[in-house]
Amino acid sequence: MLKFKLYIGLLIASAILAGCATSPPQKPDDLCEIFYEHRDWYDAAADARDKWGVPIHIPMAMMYQESSFKSDAQPPMEYFLGFIPIGRASSAYGYSQAKTMTWDDYKRETGNGWADRDDFEDAIDFMGWFIYKTHKINGVSKWDANKQYLNYHEGWGGYRKKTYNKKKWLQNVALKVQRRAETYGAQLKRCEEDLQSGWLWRLFFG
């Protein structure tokens, strides 16, 4: 009987957790609105900024491009003869669309062994780590969303080989990320003071 009760309890807990899955923000074009909707996202993004020296609007613009802030985003399934599933184009998954091998490198280097790609806090920390390493390895400014995105997409070695020069579409996407980062940066300036206020201040004066 005790085992049965424990089993039922686990089922209920699982259902509750499933129902609490974080949905994409309703207004993804406004960084202030994103953080007002998901207050814990701002805290996580600020932690990544403080840890890696990465401006908040850069990884957020890159994340929008990669997953549209969907926790379980992944490449579409590919099919043989149009109907036989043969797998996905890559192992990219989650908010950051990190590939399994790179994610494992991140976990090993940071000691964050329990990190999950569908957890926003882990995903934004991963992106901060990647941007930090891009700066160290390829000398790209942490504020340069265009070149940071090219590194993110092509990898550090691919960027050095300038593989993006043969991909006009990718260059256009990187420019799009740059424009979004500029917009996000301007938006954040008008609301960050409010976002930084503690929960008690928001309770009485928000």
FENQUI-V802711 format. One record per pair of residues at least 4 apart in sequence whose C-alpha atoms are under 6 Angstrom apart, sorted by the first residue. I is the first residue (numbers start at 1). GAP is how many residues later the second one is. D is the distance in Angstrom with one decimal. If there is no record, write none. Layout:
{{I & GAP & D} {I & GAP & D}}
//
This chain:
{{24 & 45 & 5.3} {24 & 46 & 5.5} {25 & 9 & 5.6} {31 & 153 & 5.4} {32 & 156 & 5.9} {35 & 4 & 5.1} {35 & 7 & 5.5} {42 & 4 & 6.0} {44 & 77 & 5.2} {45 & 11 & 5.9} {48 & 4 & 5.8} {48 & 77 & 5.1} {48 & 80 & 5.8} {49 & 4 & 4.9} {49 & 5 & 4.6} {49 & 6 & 5.7} {52 & 76 & 5.7} {52 & 80 & 5.9} {54 & 74 & 6.0} {54 & 88 & 5.9} {57 & 4 & 6.0} {57 & 124 & 5.5} {57 & 127 & 5.5} {57 & 128 & 5.3} {58 & 87 & 5.7} {58 & 123 & 5.5} {59 & 4 & 5.9} {61 & 116 & 5.9} {61 & 119 & 5.8} {61 & 120 & 5.1} {63 & 4 & 6.0} {63 & 33 & 5.6} {64 & 4 & 4.3} {64 & 5 & 5.7} {67 & 6 & 5.7} {67 & 28 & 5.5} {69 & 26 & 5.6} {70 & 25 & 5.7} {71 & 23 & 4.9} {71 & 24 & 4.9} {71 & 47 & 4.6} {72 & 22 & 4.7} {72 & 46 & 5.8} {73 & 20 & 5.7} {73 & 21 & 5.0} {74 & 18 & 5.8} {74 & 19 & 4.7} {76 & 12 & 6.0} {77 & 10 & 5.6} {77 & 11 & 4.6} {78 & 7 & 5.9} {78 & 8 & 5.8} {78 & 9 & 5.7} {78 & 10 & 5.5} {79 & 4 & 5.5} {79 & 5 & 5.0} {79 & 6 & 4.4} {79 & 7 & 5.5} {80 & 4 & 4.9} {91 & 8 & 5.0} {91 & 9 & 5.8} {92 & 5 & 4.6} {92 & 6 & 4.9} {92 & 7 & 4.1} {93 & 4 & 4.4} {93 & 5 & 5.7} {94 & 23 & 4.9} {94 & 24 & 4.6} {95 & 23 & 6.0} {96 & 27 & 5.6} {98 & 5 & 6.0} {106 & 4 & 5.9} {107 & 4 & 5.5} {107 & 5 & 4.8} {107 & 6 & 5.1} {115 & 7 & 5.6} {117 & 6 & 5.6} {133 & 4 & 5.8} {134 & 4 & 5.5} {135 & 4 & 4.5} {135 & 5 & 4.5} {135 & 6 & 5.7} {144 & 4 & 6.0} {145 & 4 & 5.9} {145 & 33 & 5.0} {146 & 28 & 4.8} {146 & 29 & 5.7} {146 & 32 & 5.0} {149 & 25 & 5.9} {150 & 4 & 5.9} {151 & 4 & 5.0} {151 & 5 & 5.5} {151 & 8 & 5.5} {154 & 4 & 5.0} {154 & 5 & 5.9} {158 & 5 & 5.5} {181 & 4 & 5.9} {188 & 4 & 5.5} {201 & 4 & 5.7} {202 & 4 & 4.0}}
//
